[in-house]
Amino acid sequence: VMSYLVTQRTREIGIRVALGASTGNVLRIIVRQGMMLAIGGIVIGVVGGLLLTRVLASLLYGVSATDPFTFAFVALVLAAVALLATYLPARRAAGIDPIIAMKAE
């Protein structure tokens, strides 16, 4: 999804770079957008998991349905994967040549 969003914003990113945005600024913009989506999804997932603890309790063996370590571990793993999945397209976007980006459309 982030790769698609970066592709859609190629022209905008090219204009930002042409106007003087640094590589770090472009990285920050893209990573911030992706991580906000990921954090929102993680929060919704944790809340949904907590609300469905009765269903989870019947499916789990040896682990409490509201085990805070499990919820925290899964949330951290998902956040790390989201960071990597956001950083790779952001790094590609930071290297966009403004002239090529303008000619792309």
C-alpha positions as CSV (number, residue, x, y, z in Angstrom):
1,V,0.0,0.0,0.0
2,M,2.8,2.4,0.9
3,S,4.6,1.6,-2.4
4,Y,1.4,2.4,-4.3
5,L,0.9,5.7,-2.3
6,V,4.5,6.7,-3.0
7,T,4.0,6.0,-6.7
8,Q,0.9,8.1,-6.7
9,R,2.8,11.0,-5.1
10,T,5.8,10.9,-7.4
11,R,5.1,14.3,-8.9
12,E,4.5,15.9,-5.5
13,I,7.7,14.4,-4.1
14,G,9.6,15.6,-7.2
15,I,8.3,19.2,-6.6
16,R,9.3,19.0,-2.9
17,V,12.8,17.9,-3.9
18,A,13.1,20.6,-6.6
19,L,12.1,23.2,-4.1
20,G,14.8,22.1,-1.7
21,A,13.5,19.4,0.5
22,S,16.2,17.2,1.8
23,T,16.3,13.4,1.7
24,G,15.6,13.3,5.4
25,N,12.5,15.5,5.0
26,V,11.1,13.2,2.3
27,L,11.8,10.1,4.4
28,R,10.2,11.7,7.4
29,I,7.0,12.6,5.5
30,I,6.5,9.2,4.0
31,V,7.4,7.2,7.1
32,R,5.2,9.4,9.3
33,Q,2.2,8.8,7.0
34,G,2.8,5.1,6.9
35,M,3.3,4.7,10.6
36,M,0.2,6.7,11.4
37,L,-1.8,4.2,9.4
38,A,0.0,1.3,11.1
39,I,-0.4,2.6,14.6
40,G,-4.1,3.3,13.9
41,G,-4.5,-0.3,12.8
42,I,-2.6,-1.7,15.7
43,V,-4.7,0.3,18.2
44,I,-7.9,-1.0,16.5
45,G,-6.6,-4.5,16.5
46,V,-5.6,-4.4,20.2
47,V,-9.0,-3.0,21.2
48,G,-10.8,-5.5,19.1
49,G,-8.7,-8.3,20.6
50,L,-9.5,-7.1,24.1
51,L,-13.2,-7.0,23.2
52,L,-13.1,-10.5,21.9
53,T,-11.3,-12.1,24.8
54,R,-14.1,-14.6,25.5
55,V,-13.7,-16.0,22.0
56,L,-9.9,-16.0,22.3
57,A,-10.0,-17.7,25.7
58,S,-11.6,-20.8,24.1
59,L,-9.0,-21.0,21.4
60,L,-5.8,-20.5,23.6
61,Y,-4.1,-23.1,25.7
62,G,-1.7,-22.1,28.4
63,V,-2.0,-18.3,27.8
64,S,-4.4,-15.9,29.3
65,A,-6.7,-14.2,26.7
66,T,-5.7,-10.8,28.1
67,D,-1.9,-11.6,28.5
68,P,-0.3,-8.1,28.3
69,F,3.0,-9.6,27.1
70,T,1.4,-11.2,24.1
71,F,-0.5,-8.1,23.2
72,A,2.6,-5.9,23.5
73,F,4.8,-8.4,21.7
74,V,2.5,-8.7,18.7
75,A,2.0,-4.9,18.6
76,L,5.8,-4.4,18.6
77,V,6.3,-7.0,15.8
78,L,3.6,-5.4,13.7
79,A,5.0,-2.0,14.2
80,A,8.5,-3.1,13.2
81,V,7.2,-4.8,10.1
82,A,5.2,-1.6,9.3
83,L,8.3,0.5,9.8
84,L,10.3,-1.6,7.3
85,A,7.4,-1.7,4.8
86,T,7.2,2.1,5.1
87,Y,10.9,2.8,5.0
88,L,11.7,1.0,1.8
89,P,9.3,3.0,-0.4
90,A,10.3,6.1,1.5
91,R,13.9,5.5,0.7
92,R,13.1,5.0,-3.0
93,A,11.0,8.2,-3.0
94,A,13.8,10.2,-1.4
95,G,16.0,9.4,-4.4
96,I,13.5,10.7,-7.0
97,D,15.1,12.9,-9.6
98,P,12.8,16.0,-9.8
99,I,13.1,16.3,-13.6
100,I,12.2,12.7,-14.2
101,A,9.3,13.0,-11.7
102,M,7.9,16.0,-13.6
103,K,8.1,14.2,-17.0
104,A,6.5,11.0,-15.5
105,E,3.0,12.4,-15.9
